[in-house]
Amino acid sequence: MDKESQNNFFYGITEISEKLGVSQKLVRRHIASGALQSTKIGGVYKIPVQSLDDFINDIEIKNEELLNSDSSIEKPKKTSKTTNNYKNNSKDDVNWIDVVEDWKNPKKSKLTFVDLFSGAGGITKGFEMAGLNGVCGLDWFEAAGKTYRRNFKHPFIEGDIKSPEKKAEFYATVTKELKGRPLNIVAGGFPCQGFSMAGNRIVDDPRNSLYKELLEIVTTLNPEFVVCENVVGIRSMHKGKVEEMIINDFKAAGYEMKVTVLRAADYGVPQKRDRVIFVGNRIDKTNFHPTPFLKPTEYITTGEAIGDLMEMGDNIEFNHVLTKHRPDMAERMLQLEEGKSLYKGYSDAWKKCPWNEASCTIKENHGGVNVHPKLPRVLTAREMARIQSFPDDFIFEGPKNKQLVQLGNAVPPLLSKAIGLAIRKSYDLV
């Protein structure tokens, strides 16, 4: 990354502390002393990438420790990053491809896909926005199925992916819908809560069965490409062996994989949602990941995404139903600092979104959703949909609490759109 590009990217204090392996208090001390140059954006300290490099170089030249109080901490090794997303693994071997020129109104393609563990259809919506053709969705969640059927024209199979009967129904439906066409892509974000390992092998743990079902469906349908989405934590599970196993399993099935972390905000989503994206194919094409096209200073903010909804009252048809809180709870929400959670012990649920930045990752955790930055209430389903980049004509079905669950679990459509356009580049079909 050249100096001009570096000056356009910023780290937060938390990111600096994690990169350097020191406390946030120490980072603030270096900022206060002027040793680490920073700027305030929206009232929050931001450190340009070049300033961090200069700070590290200055320490090396002077042969000083990062912290007098933490002298045991090793000085960080400088790494070159391909993108501004600090959660990428520096060893990732990624083929980046520009999708900006094709972003507006991409032409319809002939490429087909199915969406496993589809939920409400975040991947499906994004892929269709990229000009791809949905064939079938599959999920067990009844409310998500109603949402999927309302918003898409192709079939949806509702049921347990482990059921032989449901898989047979799914295979038959896919065959019927393809009408002799090839299946180009199988996409899916499989749950990863319970990976257990024996050496480099997955053990027979019921919680891992969904991953094995994904593998079975891929080997049965034999698509040309596979796209898997998951949480960032999967990269560190069992010291990286889970990720290694996934890559090796798909390689044994004939798919060469590339993997890295993508930040949704880099692609127009008003949310700093990081996800691991595996892309693989069996037809000797290049596996591309979309190059980020927004710098952190250009991110769509929470305020820009939902500000026009502040004066809107209840609108059930629009998924905008306000939660009524007790007066004491409402007051606590008003006083809550941005980025903080209403309850101790919750790192993400009940967290107040920032107004002048892209939102933190929105979630639904047993009824706990994110707190509105300006109003004494939690976000509505429509506000969550905006922050997830769903268009306003995408309507969610089911009771309000089920809508919130669907949204908290969804893949942002604009992130999916970027991935879909990158796959089209692999085919030279844009």
N, C-alpha and C positions, 0 to 999 in steps of 0.2 A: 504494500500500500504506500503510495507516495505521500509527501508531506501535505500537499493540497487536499488530498482525500482524507488524510488523518485529521486535519483540522475541522472537518465537517462531522466527525463522529465523537460521541461523548459517553463517558462512564458515570454511573452514580457512585455514591460513597460505598454502598453495600457491595457493588461489583468490584471496586478497587480493593476493598478489604478482603474479598474472597480471592482475587487474583494474587494479591501480595501475601496472603496468609497472615494478616495482622488484624487487630481490632479496628472497628469503626472509629472508636475514640482516637486512636493513633492517627488514622487518616485525617480526621478533623483537625488534629494538632498540626499536622504538616500543612494543611490548607491555611490555617490561621497564621502559621509562621511565614507563609509565602513560598515555602519550598516546593509545594505542589500547587501549580497554578490552576485556578478554577474560575467558573463563571456561574452566576445565578440565572436559572431559567424557570420562570413561574415560581420563584421563591425557593427553589431547590438547587443545591450545589451540583454542578456538572463539571466533569474533568475531561477536557479534550484528550483524545488518544495521544497526540503529540506531546502534551504536557506530561502524561504518564511516562512516555519514553524518555523525555528530557530528565524527569525526576530520577528514573532508574539509572540513566547514564551518569548523572551528576553524582549519585551515590557511589557508582563504580569508580569514577575518576578520583573521588576523594577518599576511596577505600573506607567508607563509613558504613555502619550498620543501619538497617532500616529503622530499627527502634532501639533506643538505649535500654528501654524497659523490657524489650523482648529480644534480647541479643541472640537467643538461641535459634531464632527463625532464620532460615536460609534466605539469601537474596533470590528473588525470582528470576527465572530464566526467561529471556525475551523470546517471544514466539511471533511468527507472522500469521495474522488472521486474514482469511479470505473475505469475511464479511464482518459487519459490526456486531454480530451476535456473539457475545462472550462465552455462551454455553456450547459453541461448537467445539468438537475435539480437534486439537491442533494437528492430530495425525490423520484426520479425515481426508480421504482421497476423493475429491468431489469434482464433477464436471459441471461448472456453472454455465447457464445459458440465459441470455437476455430475452425477456418476454414482454418488455414495455411496448415495443413497436407493434405487437399483436394484441395489446390489452383491450383496446376499444373495438367492440363489435367484431370479434373473430368470426370468420366464416364457418359455416357448418361443415363438419368432417364426417367421414364414414366410420370412424373409430367407435367401437362398442365397449361397454364396461358393465360389470355388476358390482354391487356395493354390499359387502358382508358386514354384520354388526352395524347396520346403517343408521340406527336411531332415526331421528327425524329427517335425515338426508342432507347433512352439511356437505359431505363429499360429493354426493350426487348433484346437488345444486351447483356447486363450484365447477364440477366437470361439465355439466350442461352449459354453464356460462362460458366455458372454454370451447364449446362447439362439439362436445362428445355426446354420444347417444347412449342413454341409460337403457338397460335391458331388464334388470330385476334387482330389487332390494330384499334384504333378509335381516330380520331381527325378531326378538322374542317380546319386546315391549309393546303392549297393546295400544297405548296412547300414541307412541311414536309411529306405529303402523297407520293409525288414522291420519296423522299429520302427513306421512309419506304419501298415502293414497290421495289425499286432497291436493297435494302440490305437484304430483308427477303423473304422467300418463301411462307409464309402463307398470307392470305388475309388482306387487310386494307380497312376499311370503312371510307370514307371521308364525313363529314357533321356535322351538328349541333346535338349534343348529346340530345338536348331538343326536337328534331323533332320526333314525333311518328313514322313516316315513316322510319327514319334512325335507330331508335332503333329496329324497327321490322326487318329491314334488318340485323342489327348487331346480333340480337338473332338468326335469321335464319342461318346466316353464322357460328356462333359459334356452333350451333347444328349440322350443316352439317359437319364441320371440326372435331368435337369430335368423330363422328361415334360411339356413344354409350359409349365412355370413360367418366369418371368423369371430371369435371372442378375443378382443384385443387386450383388455385389462380386467384383472380382478383387484379390487381395492377393499381394504378393511382395516379397522382399528381394533384389534383384538385386546381383550382385557389381559392384564399382566400381573394381577395381584399375588399370585401364588407360585411363581417359578421356583421349583426345587431342582437341585442339580446333584448328579453323582459324577464327579470328574467333569468332563465336558458334555455329558449326556443329560438330557431331561429325564427325570424320574417319573414313575407312574403316579402322579399327583392329580386328583380330580380337578383341582383348580387350574391345572395346565391344559385341560382337555380342549379348551376353546382354541388354543394355538394349534393343537394337533388337528382339530377339525378344519382350520384354515388351510393347513398344509394338504390335507386330504382333498379338499375342494379344488385347490390349485392343481394338484396332480391329476384330478379327474377331469376338470374342464380344460386344462392345458392352455391357458391364455398366453398371449405373447409377452405381456408385461404384468408385473405384480407391484402394487403400491401398498405399503403397510404404514400405518400411523400409530404413534404411541407417545406416552409421557416421557419426559427427559430422564426420569429416574431409571428407566430400563437400561440405560447405558452403563450405570454403575452397579446394577444388580449382580451379585456374586462376582464382584471385581471385573466386570466386563464380559464374563463368560456367557451370559444370556444373549447379549448382542452377537458375540462370536458364534454361538450355537445357531441363532436364527440365520445368519449369513451362510453358515456351512450347510444347514438343512436345505435351504433354497438352492444352494450350489449343487447339492446332491440331486435335487429335482430338476436341474438343468438351467437354473437362473443365476446369472452373475449379478450381485447386488452392490449398490452404492448407498451409503447412509450418512446423514448429517442432521443437525438441528436447524429448523427454520423458525423464525420469529414472525408471527402473523402480522404484526405492525409494519413490518418491512414491505408488505404487499397491500397496504391500504386498509387493513383491519384496525379499528380504533382500540387495540388491546395488545398488550405485551404477553401474548400467549405463545410459549415455546413448545414445539413438538418435534419428536424424532420422526424423520421420514425415510423409509427404506424404499428404494426404487430398483427393480430388477427386471431383466428380460432374458429370453431364451433364443432370440433371433439375431444375435450379434449386432444389435444396435447400441448406440451410446446411451448410457443412463444419465440423464440430465437432471439437475436441480435448478430451480429458477433463481437467477441472481436478484438479490434485494434491490428494489428501486426507490425506496424512501429512506432518507437519513433520519436519525432520531429527532432532529430538529424539525422534520417535515411530517412526523407522525400525525395522524388524525386524532384529535383529543376527545376525551369523554364529552366535554362540553359541546364540541362541534357535532358529535354524534347524536346527543339526546337533548340538547338545550331547547329545541323547539317543542318538546313534550312537557315542559315544566308546568304550563298552565292548563294542560289537558286533563279533564276529569275522566271518570271511568268510561271505558269503551270496550265492552266485552268482545265485540266482533273484531277489534283491532288488537286483542291480547294486551290491552292496557288497563289493568284493574289495580287500583292503588290499595296497598295494605294499610289497614287502620291499626295503629299501635297505641298502647297505653300512654298517657301524657308523660310519665317518667321515662319510658323507653324512647319516646320521640325526642325528649330533651337530651338524653344521652347520645342519640344519633346526631343531633345538631352539634354537640360539643366534641364529638369524636374527631380526632385528627386524621387527615387523609393518609391512606396507606396503613392505618391501624385497624385492628379487629375489635369488635365490641366486647368480646369475651376472651379472657385468658385461656390459652390452650388451643385456640383456633388460629391457625396460621393464614388460612385463606377465607373461610366462611365468615360472614358478618364483617368483612373488611370494607372500609370506605374507599370508593374509587377516587382517583385524582381528577380534578376538573380540567386543568390546563395541560394535561399530559394524556398519552394513550392510557387506557384503563389497565389496572392490574388484571390478572387472569380471573375471569368470572367463573363462579362455581355454584353448585347447589349441594349443600351438605346437611342432609336431614332437616330440611326446612330453612337452613341458614344460607341466604344469598347475600349479595353485596349491597352495601349501604349507599344511598344516593349522595353525591358530593354536596348538594345544596339543600335538599329537602329532608325533613325528619321522617324518613321511611326507607324501606328497602326498594330496590329496583323492581319495576314491573317486568312482565315477560317481554313486552315490546321493547322496552329499554335494553334488556339483555339481548334481544334479537338484533337491535341496532349495533350494539357493541360487538356482537358476533358476526356482523356484516351480512345478516340475512336481509333481503329487500322487504319493504313494507307490505308487499302483496303476498308474502309467504306467511300463511296463517297456521298457527299451532292449535292442535286439537287436544281434547281432554280437559279435566279440571285444572285450575291454575297451578296447583302444586305439581302436577304431572308435566305441565308446560315448562316449568322452571327446571325440572330434572332433565327434560329433553335438551334444553338450551345449555345447561351446565356441562352436558356430555358431548355437545356437538363440535364437529370440526368447522372452523370458520369457512364459509363458502369462498371468500376471496383468496384465502390461502390455498384452498383446493383448486380454484381457477388457475392460479399460478402454476401449480403442479401439473394440471391438465395441459396447459399450454407448453410446458417444458417437455411433456411426453410427445405432444404433437411435433415438437422440434426434432425429436428422435426419428420420427417418420418423415421429416421434411414436409409436413402437411399443415402449414400455416400461411 
